[in-house]
Amino acid sequence: EQIRSGPLINIDESPLQVLNEAGRSNTSKSYMWVQRGGPPDGRAILFDYDPSRSGKVPERLLADYRGWLQTDGYDGYLAVGSSPGVEHLGCWAHARRKFVKAATAAGGKKKSKASQAVKLIGKLYAIEKSIRDDSPKRRHGVRQDEVPPILTEIREWMSYVSPWVLPSSATGKALAYLHGQWPRLIRYIEDVRLEIDNNLAENAIRPFVVGRKNWL
């Protein structure tokens, strides 16, 4: 109830192997799901353990939810993201991460197409950093004035370079992700309460990511 009382829910999932679980082998992969939400003065985090990564899990966890939902690009969120009353929001951090990986594969060349994408996306993050401590009114105004031209620039760049990139390459896969997520990536400027990425959920679930290396 606390999480749903806010305008936005961030959700993420991470693999979690349990070594001693009734009816399952110790090589079975399960998942920890995290939701983060609530009003600004009462944030709440909820963890749910489930043996499945199926899209039916977020559908169950978010049954009857109405509001903004921010996720990464995992297809398992698409059904709940298209539910009546749910406004699905994407994650720029995931898009950027894929281009960073592609840039590394290209030897870190500053003129590589992947490095160009990282630089363009960096402009969006620079704006967010500059207005982080500003009033909601100013944040909204800056987003509305300064972000759309950069989104247009990224979109035009993507259309221009795509025909010249192998789809099977790291850069090609990053471009495919960016193209597929685009309608959800651009929505964060619609409401000042929204975030540019899903890092709030990722940070909340990080102890399990770190723990996997220690517990097992």
N, C-alpha and C positions, 0 to 999 in steps of 0.2 A: 504493500500500500504506500509506503514511504517513497519507494522508487518511482511508482506510477504517478505520484502527486506532482512531479516535475514535468517540464516540457519535452525532455529528451532522455532516451535510454541508450546508453552505449553497451553493446554486447559483443563478447568474444568467446572463443573456445580454445582449449589447449589439450594435447594428448596427455594422458596420465595413466601409467601402468600400475596396477595394484598387484602385489606379489601374493597376497593371501586373501582370496575372495571366494566365497562359497559358490560352487557351481561353475567356476571359470578357471582356466589355466593361467599360470603366472606370466604367460607371454601375451595374454589378451590386452588389447589397447582400448582404454576407456577415455573419457573426456571430462574435463572440468569446464563448466560454462559459467561465465561471470556476467552479471548485469550491474551497471552503475547508473544511478539517476537520482531523482529527488529535487526539491527546491534548492536554490542557492545556499540557504542557511541550514540545510539538513540533508546533505548528500548521504546516500546509502549504497552499500555494495552487497550483492547477494551471490553466493556460489552455489551451483547445482552440479552434482556428480551424475553422469549418465554413461552407460556402456556404448552409446551410439553417438555418431556425429551426423545423423540424419537430420534433414530439415524439419522433421516432425518434432524434434526437441525444442527449437526456438518457437515453433508454432504452439507447442504446449505451454512453454514458459511465458509466452507473451499473449496467450489467449485473451481476446477481448480488449487488448491494449489499443489506445487511440493516442497518437502523438508522433513525434519525431523519433526515428530509430536510426542509429548510426552503426554501421558494420564495415568489415573489410569486404573484399570481392568474392568471398566464398558463396557458391551458388545455393547452399543450404539456407541462406537467409532470404532468397528471392520470394518464396511463397509468402512468408509472414510480412515481408516488405511491401508486397502488393495487396495486402489485406485492406479492406475498407477502413478508412480513418487513419491508416499508418502512412507516414511520409518518410520514405527511405533516403538515407543520406550516406554518401560514400566516404572514403578515407584517402586523403592525399598522401599520407605517410607511406601507405602501401604502394601507391603508384610511383612515388619518388624512389622508394627502396629498390624497385625492380630496375629502374634506370641506373641507380648507383651500382648495382650488381653488373649490369651490362657495360657500364663505363669501366669497371674494374677488368672485365673480360677483354675489353678493347685496349688494355694496357694503361688506362688512366689518361688517355690522350684528350687534351682540352678541346680539340676540335671534333671529337667524335660526336655522332648524333646523340648518343646517350648522355654525354656530358652537356650537350646543348639543352637537353630536356631537364637535367638536374638544375642547371642555371635558371631556366625559365620558371620552374616550380619554386625555386628559391626566392623568386620575387614575391610570390604569394606569402611565403613564410616570413619574409622581411616585413611585409605590411602587418601581419598578425603580431609580430614581435613589437612593432612600433606603437600599436594601439592597445596592447595587453592591459595596461593599467588605466586606460582612458574611460570616460563615462560611456554607458551604453549608447547614448545619442551620438556621440562622436565616433564610436566604433562603427555604428551602422552607417553613418555618413561617409566615412573613409572607405569602408567596404564597397558601398554603392558607387562611389566616384572612381576609385583606383583599381579595384579588382576586375571589373568587366573587360577593360582594355587588355589586361594581361591574359585573361581567359581566352579572349579572341586571338591573341598572339599565339598562345599555346595550341589552340585549335587549328589555326592556319599552318603553323609549323608541322603539326601532326599530319595534316592532309598533304603537305608538300613532300615530306620525307618518306611517308609510308610506302609509296611505290618503289622506292630505291632500297628497301631493306628486306632481307630474307625473313619470311615469317618464322622460320625455325630457329633463327638466331636469338640471342639474349635480348637484343634491342627490338627485334620483331615481336617477341613475346611481351615485352614491356609496352610496346605500342598497342598491341592487341588488348592488353589489360586496360590501358588508358582509354582506348576507344570504347570498349565495352562498359566501362564504369562512368564515362563522361556525364550522362544525364544525372547521376547521383553525386558526382564530384562537385558540380557547379552550384549545388543547392545551399551550401553553407552560408552564402551571403544573403539568403532570404530572411533570416531571423538572427538578430544579434546574439541570441542565447546559444546559437549553434557553434560547434568547433570545426576547424579545418580538417581534423583527422580523428581517428578513433584511439588515440594514445591513452586516453583516460581509462579505457577498458583494458588495454594492453598492459598498462602500468599496474592495474589492480590484480591482474592474473600472473604477473611476472614471478611472484614467489613460487608458483608451481613450476614455471619454466626452469628457474634456478634449482628448485628442489629435485627435479628429475635427475639432475647430475649428481646429487648427493644421496638421496634416499635409496636409489637403486644400486 
